[in-house]
Amino acid sequence: MYDIYLINKLRFFFSIFTVLFLLSSCNKSQNSYFKIKVVDSETSKGVPLVGLIPLTQVKYYTDSNGFIAFNESGLMDKEVYFEISTEGYEYPLSEEGKRAITLFCKAGDSVIVKLRRKNVAERLYRSTGLGIYRDSKLLGETIPIENPIINAEVLGQDSNLATVYNNEIFWVWGDTFLPSNYNGNFSVAAATSLLPEQGGLNPNVGVNYNYFVDETGKSKPMIKLTKPGYVWFDWIASIKDENGTEKLVAKYANVNSYFANYERGIAIYNDENQQFENHKAIPEWMSEQHTCQHPFFGLEDDQEFMYLTTEFNFLKVKPTLNDLASPENYYAFTCLKEGSKFNGENPELERDSNGNLIYDWKLNTDAIDFKKQQQLITNGQISKEEAWLQLTNINTGETIERIGRGSIYWNEFRQKWILICGDVDIWFAEADSPIGPWVYAKKIVEHKSFLYNPTHHPFLDQNGGKDIFFEGTFTKFFSDEEKVPRYDYNQLFYKLSLEDEQTFLPSAVYKVNNQYDFRDNLSLNVTINDIEEIGFYALQPHQNVEGLIPIYQSEDKNLSLSGNNPLFYAVPNDIDENKKFLGTWETKVDFPHFNNTFNITIKEENDKLIAISNKEDFKISKFQIKNDSINLTFVHPEGIYDLKANVKNGKLNGNWKIGSYKGKWEGTITSKKWWALYSDALVNLYEFKNDDSVYYSTMLEPKKGFTRQSVPICKVWNNPNSKVITSFNIKPTQ
């Protein structure tokens, strides 16, 4: 008895000693690092993908919590100068014109570095690849996901597709890099995760992927075909069979190294084997290039369709296995004659007896997407005004020339269909129907290189659709820039708040029965044939932004500046353009001097604008605002410099000169403004009258018998379309 008691007591003390030793070792390990946390100054959340670069040029990047565990031999216990480099965020310019900071790096100490977010959307985390929370783990910080270092041996993945299947999220990726060789898994990788409401992670913090793996624990190929090459999915969708059983269906492309097709077809997921199986090869699709499409479902006149689109290549098909595998049963939204294929040199355009293009859903016909539309405009086969896609940068009024792939889904909060698209910069737009009218868009993410194949995940929406989440593949694979370790060729998640006024976009104002209103207020029975025109674009009554004015509609349907309930918000005629200059501008002149940056703060004082420099060496002696330009002269130890720059969309671009020497002057404002107030897309809205009636238009020339009032009511955003292209009868179902 005594011996057993003694042995047990020794065992107990040994266990305590072991635990204390391990805790001490863990604490010692954590305290051997200088902890750097980089945060978003608006949210105080950690920012992923931020590089801190000392003069050694060894680059350190924040993990998905925004942490860097720094311990570099030779650089500890001393001040270290770091340049700060990232995309969509920035640190203030230093005296030397660098975005840089000096930190005293001591093991066990910590520092928080705050960045200003330029993006509208908030970068949340990297969801795939190696070391997602590497530095957080080294520092002993809280980690939200189950596999923070590596999951299923995945090093990199691109081009996500996702849908809800059997009450879980089913995720699919294209190429997947694994440690053992370059062509790790190039035949579709997949995983599942729980929906947030079913116990899954909050999308604000991450996704716990349960990968499909082989016997070695590596991400396994999800489809096996007889031919060589890569296998990619264009789309995946959950449909019901004739018995009401849920089926997961995919369109596949089996391609060679030049991306030409070996085989195209439809595959079905086998739940028992956890594998996609070839259902039917479809030769008619062999001429198509692989793309990424994100299906949505809707009802049209009580008939359900599955809709497919990317870069506005719009198709619809009944969601049955037979229809999905029958190319002749697909409708395309197009202005070509039904049954025709696109011929760039001699397209078979369908026009009515008055020469108007006829856009409609047509069976077994090529769609007219953004690229084909541009080709038709360039060749002079259609005019720009009759083109159905008119995506315009709301801040500048400029046409967006490069759209990129993306997704369209219904948003419950906005009560609109929303678009997330792009391949470098990411754009947000919204419309009253899936096919439009698509006009104004807002850039929500900036990237130097690529964030491609972005998609919104509506099953992750929060707060009734007020907060949406989207992801895209980050890479510098297609550029000459140095790749970012661990991040390159992986998925980045973003969050966009639709309550943020930076996402407020003008909506179409329809004229129906000589009455002007938004889609929300029109009768549910209104069809495209009832719409006389889209008169203009304006902000809805719940989207008031500082600087706008309310416009009312009286009982006799006349518009006025007074009333009870606003019909819409618009820009006043006498808007103070000088306000766009107010704020602090970080500027840089490219003359050959070490100290070539200075800030100018423009503010109102005694009813006039003044400019103040933050540096004695850049003493402003003259300052003038003229139209859209800033003109100033500063006195510098090396001479007197004259500068002039145009201001647009928060950016300053111009030149300096001194004698015969000249160069660039550029800068950005450090605060956010709703730049649509100063957009080149703004036009005057006039009232036109005759003895019997009134109408409103942005056109200067009146209709016969009408007289234009000399003073416009307000400024609104232009409608660039000569046609009304929309489809109110499409109702979202999933």
C-alpha positions in Angstrom: 0.0 0.0 0.0 2.7 2.5 1.1 4.8 1.7 -2.1 1.8 2.2 -4.4 0.9 5.5 -2.6 4.4 6.8 -2.9 4.6 5.8 -6.6 1.3 7.6 -7.4 2.5 10.7 -5.5 5.7 10.7 -7.5 3.7 10.3 -10.7 1.5 13.2 -9.7 4.4 15.6 -9.0 6.1 14.4 -12.2 3.0 15.3 -14.2 2.8 18.7 -12.6 6.5 19.3 -13.4 6.0 18.2 -17.0 3.0 20.6 -17.5 4.9 23.5 -15.9 8.0 22.7 -18.0 5.9 22.7 -21.2 4.1 25.9 -20.3 7.5 27.5 -19.5 8.9 26.3 -22.8 5.9 27.5 -24.7 6.0 30.9 -23.0 9.8 31.1 -23.7 9.1 30.3 -27.4 6.4 33.0 -27.6 8.6 35.5 -25.8 11.5 35.0 -28.2 9.6 37.1 -30.9 9.0 40.7 -31.3 5.2 40.8 -32.0 4.0 43.1 -34.7 0.3 43.5 -35.4 -0.9 45.4 -38.4 -4.5 46.6 -38.1 -7.2 48.4 -40.1 -7.5 51.8 -38.5 -11.3 51.7 -39.0 -12.0 48.3 -37.5 -8.9 47.6 -35.4 -8.9 44.1 -37.0 -5.7 42.5 -38.2 -4.9 43.0 -41.9 -3.5 40.1 -43.9 -1.0 40.4 -46.8 1.0 43.4 -45.4 4.7 43.3 -46.1 7.3 44.8 -43.7 10.6 45.1 -45.5 13.8 46.1 -43.7 16.8 47.4 -45.5 18.1 43.8 -45.8 15.2 43.3 -48.3 14.1 40.1 -46.4 10.3 40.5 -46.6 8.0 39.6 -43.7 4.3 39.3 -44.4 1.4 39.4 -41.9 -0.7 36.3 -41.5 -4.5 36.2 -41.5 -4.6 37.7 -38.0 -2.3 40.6 -39.1 0.6 39.3 -37.0 4.3 39.0 -37.8 6.5 37.0 -35.4 9.8 38.8 -35.8 13.1 37.4 -34.7 15.9 38.2 -37.1 19.5 37.5 -35.9 21.4 40.8 -35.9 18.3 43.0 -35.9 17.1 42.4 -32.4 17.4 44.9 -29.5 17.8 47.8 -31.9 15.8 50.2 -34.0 14.9 48.7 -37.4 13.6 50.7 -40.4 10.7 48.9 -42.3 9.0 49.9 -45.5 5.3 48.9 -45.4 3.9 47.5 -48.6 0.4 46.1 -49.3 -2.5 46.5 -51.6 -5.7 48.4 -50.8 -4.2 49.8 -47.5 -1.5 52.3 -46.8 0.7 53.7 -44.1 1.3 57.5 -44.0 4.3 58.8 -46.1 7.5 59.3 -44.1 9.9 62.3 -44.4 11.7 60.5 -47.2 8.6 59.9 -49.2 8.4 56.3 -48.2 5.6 54.4 -46.5 7.8 53.3 -43.7 8.2 53.0 -39.9 11.1 52.5 -37.5 10.5 50.0 -34.7 12.6 49.0 -31.7 12.6 45.2 -32.1 12.9 43.4 -28.7 11.9 39.9 -28.0 8.8 39.7 -25.8 7.7 43.3 -26.8 4.9 44.1 -29.1 3.6 47.0 -31.3 0.4 47.8 -33.2 0.8 49.4 -36.6 -2.4 51.1 -38.0 -3.1 51.3 -41.7 -5.5 53.5 -43.6 -7.9 51.4 -45.7 -8.2 52.7 -49.3 -10.5 49.8 -50.3 -14.2 50.0 -49.6 -14.2 46.3 -48.9 -12.4 44.9 -45.9 -9.7 42.2 -46.4 -10.5 39.4 -43.9 -8.2 36.4 -44.3 -6.6 33.9 -46.6 -8.7 30.8 -46.7 -6.4 28.3 -48.5 -2.7 27.3 -48.6 0.2 27.0 -46.2 0.7 28.9 -42.9 -2.6 30.8 -42.9 -2.0 31.6 -39.2 1.7 30.7 -39.0 2.8 33.8 -37.0 -0.3 33.7 -34.7 0.7 30.2 -33.8 4.3 31.1 -33.1 3.1 34.0 -30.9 0.5 31.8 -29.0 -2.4 34.0 -30.3 -6.0 32.8 -30.6 -6.6 31.0 -33.9 -10.2 30.6 -35.3 -9.7 27.6 -37.7 -8.9 24.0 -36.9 -6.0 23.7 -39.4 -4.0 26.9 -39.2 -0.8 25.7 -40.7 -1.7 23.2 -43.4 -4.9 21.4 -44.4 -4.9 18.3 -46.7 -1.4 19.3 -47.8 -2.7 22.2 -49.9 -0.1 24.8 -50.7 -2.2 26.8 -53.3 -5.6 26.8 -54.9 -7.4 28.9 -57.5 -10.9 29.6 -58.8 -13.4 28.7 -56.2 -16.9 27.5 -57.0 -19.4 26.8 -54.1 -23.0 25.9 -53.5 -25.1 24.5 -50.7 -25.6 20.8 -51.1 -27.3 18.5 -48.5 -27.4 21.3 -46.0 -23.6 21.9 -46.2 -21.4 24.2 -48.2 -19.7 22.2 -51.0 -16.5 24.0 -52.2 -14.6 23.3 -55.4 -11.3 24.6 -56.7 -9.3 24.4 -59.9 -5.5 23.7 -59.8 -4.2 22.7 -56.4 -0.5 22.7 -55.5 0.7 20.0 -53.2 4.2 19.7 -51.6 5.4 16.6 -53.6 5.3 18.0 -57.2 4.1 20.9 -59.3 1.1 19.2 -60.8 -0.3 18.2 -57.4 -4.1 17.9 -57.9 -5.2 19.3 -61.3 -8.4 17.3 -61.5 -10.6 19.3 -59.2 -10.2 19.6 -55.4 -13.1 19.9 -53.1 -14.2 20.3 -49.4 -17.3 20.8 -47.4 -18.0 23.0 -44.4 -20.9 23.7 -42.1 -23.1 26.6 -42.7 -22.7 29.3 -40.1 -26.2 28.8 -38.8 -25.5 25.0 -38.6 -22.4 25.4 -36.4 -19.9 26.6 -39.0 -17.5 29.4 -38.4 -18.7 33.0 -38.6 -17.4 34.1 -42.1 -15.9 37.2 -40.4 -13.2 34.9 -39.0 -12.7 32.0 -41.4 -13.9 28.7 -42.9 -13.1 25.2 -41.5 -12.7 23.2 -44.7 -13.2 19.4 -44.5 -11.2 18.4 -47.6 -11.8 15.2 -49.6 -8.4 13.4 -49.3 -6.7 10.3 -50.4 -5.2 7.6 -48.2 -2.2 9.7 -47.6 -4.2 12.7 -46.4 -3.6 14.8 -49.5 -6.4 16.6 -51.4 -7.6 14.0 -53.9 -8.8 14.4 -57.5 -12.6 14.6 -57.5 -13.1 13.4 -61.0 -11.2 10.9 -63.1 -11.4 10.9 -66.9 -9.7 8.7 -69.4 -7.9 11.5 -71.2 -4.8 13.3 -69.9 -4.5 16.9 -69.0 -6.3 19.1 -66.4 -9.9 18.9 -65.4 -11.7 22.1 -64.4 -15.4 22.8 -63.6 -17.2 25.7 -65.2 -19.9 25.6 -62.6 -21.5 23.4 -60.0 -25.2 23.4 -59.0 -27.5 21.5 -56.7 -30.7 20.4 -58.5 -33.6 18.1 -57.7 -34.2 14.9 -59.8 -37.7 13.6 -60.7 -38.0 12.1 -57.3 -37.1 15.3 -55.5 -33.7 14.0 -54.5 -30.9 16.5 -54.4 -28.2 16.0 -57.0 -24.9 17.9 -57.4 -24.1 18.5 -61.0 -21.0 20.1 -62.7 -20.0 21.2 -66.2 -16.4 20.0 -66.8 -13.6 20.8 -69.2 -10.8 18.4 -69.8 -8.0 20.5 -71.3 -4.4 20.2 -72.5 -1.5 22.4 -71.6 -2.6 25.0 -74.2 -6.1 24.9 -72.7 -7.7 23.3 -75.8 -10.4 20.9 -75.0 -10.0 17.1 -74.9 -13.5 16.7 -73.7 -16.5 18.7 -72.4 -19.5 17.5 -70.6 -21.7 17.1 -67.5 -20.6 15.2 -64.4 -22.7 14.1 -61.3 -21.5 13.7 -57.8 -21.6 10.2 -56.3 -22.2 10.6 -52.6 -21.2 7.0 -51.8 -17.8 7.2 -53.6 -17.3 10.9 -52.9 -16.4 11.4 -56.5 -17.8 13.1 -59.6 -18.6 10.7 -62.4 -19.0 11.5 -66.1 -22.6 11.6 -67.0 -22.4 12.7 -70.6 -19.7 14.1 -72.9 -21.1 16.9 -75.1 -19.3 17.5 -78.4 -21.2 20.7 -79.1 -19.3 22.4 -76.2 -15.8 21.5 -77.6 -15.4 25.0 -79.2 -16.0 26.7 -75.8 -13.2 28.0 -73.6 -13.3 27.1 -69.9 -14.8 29.8 -67.7 -16.1 30.2 -64.2 -19.9 30.6 -63.7 -21.9 30.9 -60.5 -25.5 29.7 -61.1 -28.5 31.3 -59.5 -32.1 30.2 -59.7 -35.2 32.2 -60.5 -38.9 31.9 -61.5 -40.1 33.4 -64.8 -43.9 33.2 -65.1 -44.0 30.2 -62.7 -41.2 28.3 -64.6 -38.0 27.8 -62.8 -34.7 28.4 -64.6 -31.1 28.1 -63.7 -29.2 31.2 -64.9 -25.5 31.2 -65.8 -23.4 34.2 -66.5 -19.8 35.4 -66.5 -18.8 38.7 -68.1 -22.5 39.0 -69.0 -22.5 35.9 -71.1 -26.1 35.1 -70.0 -27.7 31.7 -70.4 -30.7 30.1 -68.8 -31.9 26.5 -68.8 -34.5 24.4 -66.9 -32.8 22.8 -63.9 -33.2 19.2 -64.9 -30.4 16.8 -65.6 -31.8 16.2 -69.2 -31.9 19.9 -69.9 -28.5 20.7 -68.4 -27.0 18.0 -70.7 -28.8 19.2 -73.8 -27.1 22.3 -75.4 -30.2 22.8 -77.7 -32.3 23.6 -74.6 -30.2 26.6 -73.4 -31.5 30.1 -73.9 -29.1 33.0 -74.4 -29.8 36.6 -73.8 -28.8 38.1 -77.1 -29.6 40.5 -80.0 -28.7 37.9 -82.6 -31.4 36.2 -84.6 -32.6 33.0 -83.0 -30.5 29.9 -83.9 -27.5 32.0 -85.1 -23.9 31.9 -84.0 -21.7 35.0 -83.5 -19.8 36.1 -86.5 -17.8 39.2 -85.8 -17.5 40.3 -89.4 -21.1 39.7 -90.4 -23.3 39.2 -87.3 -27.0 38.2 -87.8 -28.5 41.0 -85.7 -32.2 41.0 -85.1 -33.9 44.4 -85.6 -37.6 45.4 -85.7 -39.2 47.3 -88.6 -37.9 50.6 -87.1 -34.3 49.3 -86.9 -34.3 48.8 -83.1 -32.2 45.9 -81.8 -34.3 43.1 -80.3 -32.7 41.8 -77.1 -34.4 38.6 -75.7 -33.9 35.1 -74.5 -33.4 32.9 -77.6 -32.9 29.2 -77.9 -29.7 27.6 -79.2 -28.2 31.1 -80.0 -24.9 32.7 -79.0 -25.1 35.2 -76.2 -23.8 38.7 -76.7 -21.6 39.3 -73.7 -19.4 42.3 -72.8 -16.5 41.4 -75.1 -18.7 40.6 -78.1 -20.6 43.8 -77.5 -17.4 45.8 -77.6 -16.5 44.1 -80.9 -19.8 45.1 -82.4 -19.4 48.7 -81.3 -15.8 48.9 -82.6 -16.9 47.5 -85.9 -19.7 50.0 -86.1 -22.4 47.2 -86.3 -24.2 48.7 -83.3 -24.0 52.1 -81.6 -22.8 52.5 -78.1 -26.2 53.9 -77.0 -28.1 50.8 -78.1 -25.6 48.4 -76.3 -27.2 46.8 -73.3 -24.1 46.9 -71.1 -23.0 50.3 -70.0 -21.0 49.8 -66.9 -19.7 53.2 -65.7 -17.3 54.2 -62.9 -19.7 56.2 -60.7 -16.8 58.3 -59.3 -15.5 59.5 -62.6 -18.2 58.9 -65.2 -15.8 56.9 -67.3 -16.8 53.7 -69.1 -15.3 50.6 -67.5 -13.3 48.9 -70.3 -12.3 45.8 -68.4 -15.0 43.9 -66.5 -13.6 40.4 -65.7 -15.5 37.4 -64.4 -17.7 37.5 -61.4 -21.1 36.6 -60.0 -24.7 38.0 -59.8 -27.0 37.2 -56.9 -30.1 38.6 -55.3 -29.5 40.7 -52.2 -32.3 40.9 -49.7 -31.2 44.1 -48.0 -30.8 46.1 -51.2 -33.8 44.3 -52.9 -31.6 44.3 -56.0 -29.4 41.9 -57.9 -25.8 42.6 -57.1 -22.7 42.1 -59.2 -19.2 41.4 -57.9 -16.7 41.2 -60.8 -13.1 42.0 -61.9 -9.7 40.5 -62.3 -7.4 43.2 -60.9 -9.7 45.8 -59.5 -13.0 44.4 -58.1 -16.2 46.2 -58.9 -19.7 46.3 -57.2 -22.8 47.1 -59.1 -26.6 46.5 -58.7 -29.6 46.3 -60.9 -33.4 45.8 -60.8 -33.1 42.5 -62.7 -30.4 40.1 -63.5 -30.1 41.4 -67.0 -30.1 45.0 -66.0 -30.1 47.9 -66.4 -26.4 47.6 -65.5 -24.9 51.1 -65.5 -23.2 52.5 -62.4 -20.4 50.6 -60.6 -18.1 51.2 -57.7 -14.5 50.0 -57.3 -14.4 48.3 -54.0 -11.0 46.6 -54.1 -7.7 47.7 -55.7 -4.9 45.3 -56.6 -1.6 45.9 -58.3 -1.7 42.5 -60.1 -4.5 39.9 -60.0 -7.4 39.0 -57.9 -9.2 36.9 -60.4 -12.4 34.8 -60.6 -14.1 36.6 -57.7 -17.4 35.4 -56.4 -19.9 36.5 -53.8 -21.2 33.7 -51.5 -24.8 34.6 -50.7 -25.1 31.7 -48.3 -22.7 33.6 -46.0 -24.6 36.9 -46.1 -25.2 38.4 -42.6 -27.7 40.9 -41.1 -30.3 40.3 -43.7 -27.8 40.9 -46.6 -26.3 44.1 -45.1 -22.9 42.3 -44.9 -21.8 40.2 -47.9 -18.6 38.1 -48.3 -16.7 37.4 -51.5 -13.4 35.8 -52.4 -11.0 35.7 -55.3 -7.7 34.1 -56.3 -4.7 36.3 -55.4 -1.6 35.9 -57.6 1.3 37.6 -59.3 1.7 34.6 -61.5 0.8 36.6 -64.6 3.1 39.6 -63.8 6.8 40.4 -63.4 6.3 41.3 -59.8 7.9 39.2 -57.0 5.5 36.6 -55.7 4.2 36.9 -52.1 5.2 33.8 -50.1 2.3 31.6 -49.0 -0.3 34.1 -50.3 0.4 33.6 -54.0 -2.1 31.5 -55.9 -4.5 31.3 -53.0 -7.9 32.6 -52.0 -8.5 35.9 -50.2 -11.8 36.6 -48.5 -13.3 40.1 -48.3 -16.3 41.6 -46.5 -18.5 44.4 -48.0 -20.9 46.4 -45.9 -23.9 47.5 -48.0 -24.8 50.1 -45.3 -21.5 51.9 -46.1 -22.4 55.0 -48.1 -19.4 54.3 -50.3 -21.5 51.5 -51.9 -24.5 53.8 -52.5 -25.2 53.8 -56.3 -27.8 55.7 -58.3 -30.8 53.6 -59.4 -32.8 53.8 -62.6 -35.8 56.1 -62.4 -38.5 54.7 -64.8 -41.2 56.7 -66.6 -44.5 54.8 -66.5 -47.8 56.5 -67.4 -46.1 59.9 -67.2 -45.0 59.1 -63.6 -41.4 58.8 -62.5 -40.4 56.2 -59.9 -38.0 53.5 -58.8 -38.7 49.8 -59.5 -39.6 49.3 -55.8 -42.6 51.6 -56.1 -43.9 50.4 -59.5 -46.8 47.9 -59.8 -45.7 44.3 -59.6 -47.5 43.8 -62.9 -45.4 46.4 -64.8 -43.5 44.9 -67.7 -40.9 46.3 -70.0 -43.6 47.2 -72.5 -45.2 49.5 -69.9 -41.9 51.5 -69.4 -41.7 54.6 -71.6 -38.1 55.2 -70.8 -35.5 55.3 -68.1 -35.4 59.0 -67.6 -32.2 59.2 -65.4 -30.5 57.8 -62.4 -30.8 59.1 -58.8 -30.4 57.9 -55.2 -33.3 56.3 -53.4 -35.0 58.0 -50.5 -33.2 55.9 -47.9 -29.7 56.7 -49.3 -29.3 60.3 -48.4 -25.6 61.4 -48.6 -24.3 64.7 -47.3 -24.4 67.2 -50.1 -27.5 65.8 -51.8 -31.0 67.4 -51.9 -34.4 65.8 -51.7 -36.7 66.0 -54.8 -40.4 65.6 -54.2 -43.3 64.6 -56.5 -46.6 66.3 -56.0 -50.1 64.8 -56.4 -50.2 66.2 -60.0 -46.9 64.3 -60.6 -44.8 67.4 -60.9 -41.3 67.4 -59.4 -40.3 70.1 -56.9 -37.8 71.0 -54.2 -40.4 71.0 -51.4 -42.8 68.4 -50.1 -43.3 65.7 -47.5 -41.7 62.5 -48.6 -38.8 62.6 -51.0 -39.1 60.7 -54.3 -35.3 60.7 -54.8 -32.1 62.4 -53.8 -30.0 64.4 -56.3 -27.2 66.9 -56.6 -28.0 70.6 -56.2 -27.5 72.9 -59.1 -25.2 75.1 -57.0 -23.1 72.4 -55.5 -19.9 73.7 -54.0 -17.3 72.1 -56.1 -14.6 73.5 -53.8 -15.5 71.0 -51.1 -13.9 68.2 -53.1 -10.5 69.8 -52.4 -11.0 69.9 -48.6 -8.8 67.6 -46.6 -5.2 66.5 -46.4 -3.4 65.4 -49.5 -0.3 63.3 -49.4 1.7 64.5 -52.4 5.0 63.8 -54.1 7.2 65.7 -56.6 9.7 63.7 -58.6 12.6 66.2 -58.5 16.0 64.7 -57.6 16.1 65.5 -53.9 16.0 63.1 -50.9 13.0 65.0 -49.3 10.5 65.1 -52.1 7.1 64.6 -50.4 4.9 67.0 -48.5 1.3 67.1 -47.3 -1.0 70.0 -48.1 -4.1 70.5 -45.9 -6.8 72.5 -47.7 -9.4 74.1 -45.5 -11.9 76.9 -45.4 -11.0 80.1 -43.5 -12.9 83.4 -43.6 -15.0 82.2 -46.6 -12.0 81.2 -48.7 -9.8 78.2 -49.2 -6.3 78.1 -47.9 -3.5 75.5 -48.2 -1.0 74.7 -45.5 2.1 72.6 -46.0 3.3 70.2 -43.3 7.0 71.0 -44.0 9.1 74.2 -43.7 11.0 73.3 -46.9 7.8 73.4 -48.9 6.4 76.7 -47.9 3.4 77.6 -49.9 3.5 81.2 -51.2 0.6 81.1 -53.7 -2.5 78.9 -53.9 -5.5 78.9 -56.2 -8.3 76.6 -57.0 -9.5 76.9 -60.6 -12.2 74.5 -61.9 -10.9 71.0 -61.3 -7.3 72.0 -60.7 -5.0 73.1 -57.9 -2.4 75.7 -58.7 0.3 76.5 -56.1 3.8 77.9 -55.7 6.1 76.7 -53.0 9.4 78.1 -51.8 12.1 75.4 -51.4 15.8 75.7 -50.4 16.6 74.7 -54.0 14.3 77.3 -55.6 10.7 78.4 -56.3 8.5 75.7 -57.8 5.2 76.2 -59.7 2.8 73.3 -59.5 -0.5 72.5 -61.2 -2.6 69.4 -60.9 -6.1 68.2 -61.8 -8.2 66.5 -59.1 -10.5 63.6 -59.8 -11.8 60.7 -57.7 -9.5 61.6 -54.7 -6.4 61.7 -56.8 -4.1 64.6 -57.8 -2.2 64.4 -61.1 -0.1 67.2 -62.5 3.3 68.7 -63.0 5.9 71.0 -61.4 8.3 73.3 -63.1 11.2 75.5 -62.2 12.8 77.4 -65.1 13.3 74.9 -67.9 13.0 71.9 -65.6 9.8 70.1 -65.0 8.4 66.8 -63.7 5.4 65.0 -62.2 3.4 66.0 -59.2 0.9 63.5 -57.8 -1.0 62.7 -54.6 -4.0 61.2 -52.9 -6.4 62.5 -50.4 -6.3 60.8 -47.0 -10.0 60.9 -46.2 -13.0 59.3 -47.8 -15.5 61.2 -49.8 -18.6 60.2 -51.8 -17.0 61.2 -55.1 -20.1 60.6 -57.1 -21.1 64.1 -56.1 -18.5 65.4 -58.6 -18.8 62.7 -61.3 -18.6 63.6 -64.9 -21.7 61.4 -65.3 -23.9 64.2 -63.8 -26.3 66.0 -66.1 -28.9 68.7 -65.6 -32.5 67.6 -65.1 -35.0 70.0 -66.8 -38.7 70.4 -66.7 -40.5 70.7 -70.1 -44.1 72.1 -70.3 -46.9 72.7 -72.7 -50.5 73.8 -71.9 -51.6 70.3 -71.0 -48.7 68.3 -69.6 -45.2 68.2 -68.1 -42.3 65.9 -68.6 -38.7 65.8 -67.3 -35.5 65.0 -69.2 -31.8 65.5 -69.3 -31.9 66.3 -73.0 -31.6 69.9 -73.9 -34.0 69.9 -77.0 -37.7 69.8 -76.1 -40.3 67.7 -77.8 -42.5 69.3 -80.3 -44.9 71.7 -78.6 -43.0 71.8 -75.3 -40.8 74.5 -73.8 -37.8 73.9 -71.6 -37.5 75.8 -68.3 -34.4 77.9 -68.2 -33.2 76.7 -64.8 -32.7 72.9 -64.2 -34.4 71.4 -61.1 -31.2 69.6 -60.1 -28.4 67.4 -61.3 -28.9 63.6 -61.8 -26.8 60.8 -63.2 -27.1 60.2 -66.9 -28.8 57.3 -68.5 -26.4 56.2 -71.4 -28.9 53.6 -72.8 -31.2 54.4 -75.6 -33.1 51.2 -74.9 -34.8 49.8 -71.8 -33.3 46.5 -71.1 -34.6 44.8 -68.0 -36.7 41.8 -66.9 -38.8 42.4 -63.8 -40.5 39.0 -64.1 -37.4 37.1 -62.9 -38.0 36.3 -59.2 -35.2 34.8 -57.0 -35.9 31.3 -55.7 -32.6 30.1 -54.0 
